[in-house]
Amino acid sequence: MAKPKIAVVFYSTYGTNHRIAKTAAEAAEAAGAQVRLRRIAETAPSEVVNGQENWKRQLAAMQDIPEVSHDDMIWANGYFFSTPTRYGVPASQMRAFIDTLGGPWSEGKLADKVATAATSAQNVHGGQETTLWSLYVTFMHWGAILVPPGYTHEALYETGGNPYGFSTEAGKLDDAGRKSIAHQAERLVKYAARLPY
Ligand SMILES: Cc1cc2nc3c(=O)[nH]c(=O)nc-3n(C[C@H](O)[C@H](O)[C@H](O)COP(=O)(O)O)c2cc1C
């Protein structure tokens, strides 16, 4: 049987979602998938990025990771998205990429994939759930099969118990968090392997 193909697609300004995505990618690979770890291109003006030392440093730290392309989205049969929460929704950088996908979407090339998502926010109740719901609405428009974690692993109870997808406060990623992310990624691979193609 062919290996499931998972695209782990993330945007990160300060590193949290980079670490979430890396953890998901490693877990998906260990679970037997072919994995493409891909970052969303920065769209903020360079003077804004360079005006913040932490932002500049994080962008430099991700230079080895390829930017996500339409080919990655068509190639994959499973998506793991990770984005910071911005005013209760995904970062505009991620939305900007999503909004380029009209072509593949209209040709049915984003349909029939499994999909799941993770996020971080500054505050405990800063909009994590609405960010995940927002992404899931888009995944539904693509014709995806949603694979949220629900309460299918005990680590979820130690990480805030978000049944929609892993979420954390910005900058926080401990062992329980890594276990939750790994479980979510393994579950994605499990259902990607069951797709009828
Ligand atoms: C423009 C902007 C809007 C934000 N909106 C929210 C928000 O609605 N709720 C919240 O808790 N944190 C908010 N934050 C904080 C981000 O969620 C936080 O920086 C992010 O989770 C860090 O992820 P990263 O380390 O991957 O960049 C916002 C940050 C920025 C810059």
The ligand as an SDF file (V2000), in Angstrom:
LIG
                    3D

 31 33  0  0  0  0  0  0  0  0999 V2000
   -1.7060   41.2700   15.0140 C   0  0  0  0  0  0  0  0  0  0  0  0
   -1.7730   40.2800   16.1150 C   0  0  0  0  0  0  0  0  0  0  0  0
   -3.0140   39.8360   16.5600 C   0  0  0  0  0  0  0  0  0  0  0  0
   -3.0940   38.9150   17.5990 C   0  0  0  0  0  0  0  0  0  0  0  0
   -4.3290   38.4940   18.0380 N   0  0  0  0  0  0  0  0  0  0  0  0
   -4.4130   37.6750   19.1110 C   0  0  0  0  0  0  0  0  0  0  0  0
   -5.6760   37.2480   19.6130 C   0  0  0  0  0  0  0  0  0  0  0  0
   -6.7390   37.5240   19.0690 O   0  0  0  0  0  0  0  0  0  0  0  0
   -5.6800   36.5090   20.7520 N   0  0  0  0  0  0  0  0  0  0  0  0
   -4.5480   36.1450   21.4070 C   0  0  0  0  0  0  0  0  0  0  0  0
   -4.6310   35.5180   22.4510 O   0  0  0  0  0  0  0  0  0  0  0  0
   -3.3260   36.4500   20.8880 N   0  0  0  0  0  0  0  0  0  0  0  0
   -3.2460   37.1990   19.7690 C   0  0  0  0  0  0  0  0  0  0  0  0
   -2.0140   37.5250   19.2580 N   0  0  0  0  0  0  0  0  0  0  0  0
   -0.8000   36.8470   19.7500 C   0  0  0  0  0  0  0  0  0  0  0  0
   -0.4240   35.6860   18.8080 C   0  0  0  0  0  0  0  0  0  0  0  0
   -1.4290   34.7010   18.8310 O   0  0  0  0  0  0  0  0  0  0  0  0
    0.9260   35.0840   19.1780 C   0  0  0  0  0  0  0  0  0  0  0  0
    1.8940   36.0480   18.8380 O   0  0  0  0  0  0  0  0  0  0  0  0
    1.1520   33.7910   18.4160 C   0  0  0  0  0  0  0  0  0  0  0  0
    0.3290   32.7800   18.9460 O   0  0  0  0  0  0  0  0  0  0  0  0
    2.5970   33.3400   18.4750 C   0  0  0  0  0  0  0  0  0  0  0  0
    2.7570   32.3360   17.5230 O   0  0  0  0  0  0  0  0  0  0  0  0
    4.1580   32.2070   16.7680 P   0  0  0  0  0  0  0  0  0  0  0  0
    5.1850   32.1250   17.8810 O   0  0  0  0  0  0  0  0  0  0  0  0
    4.0840   30.9520   15.9550 O   0  0  0  0  0  0  0  0  0  0  0  0
    4.3350   33.4210   15.9230 O   0  0  0  0  0  0  0  0  0  0  0  0
   -1.9150   38.4120   18.1970 C   0  0  0  0  0  0  0  0  0  0  0  0
   -0.6720   38.8400   17.7180 C   0  0  0  0  0  0  0  0  0  0  0  0
   -0.5940   39.7670   16.7020 C   0  0  0  0  0  0  0  0  0  0  0  0
    0.7600   40.1940   16.2170 C   0  0  0  0  0  0  0  0  0  0  0  0
  1  2  1  0
  2  3  1  0
  2 30  2  0
  3  4  2  0
  4  5  1  0
  4 28  1  0
  5  6  2  0
  6  7  1  0
  6 13  1  0
  7  8  2  0
  7  9  1  0
  9 10  1  0
 10 11  2  0
 10 12  1  0
 12 13  2  0
 13 14  1  0
 14 15  1  0
 14 28  1  0
 15 16  1  0
 16 17  1  0
 16 18  1  0
 18 19  1  0
 18 20  1  0
 20 21  1  0
 20 22  1  0
 22 23  1  0
 23 24  1  0
 24 25  2  0
 24 26  1  0
 24 27  1  0
 28 29  2  0
 29 30  1  0
 30 31  1  0
M  END
$$$$
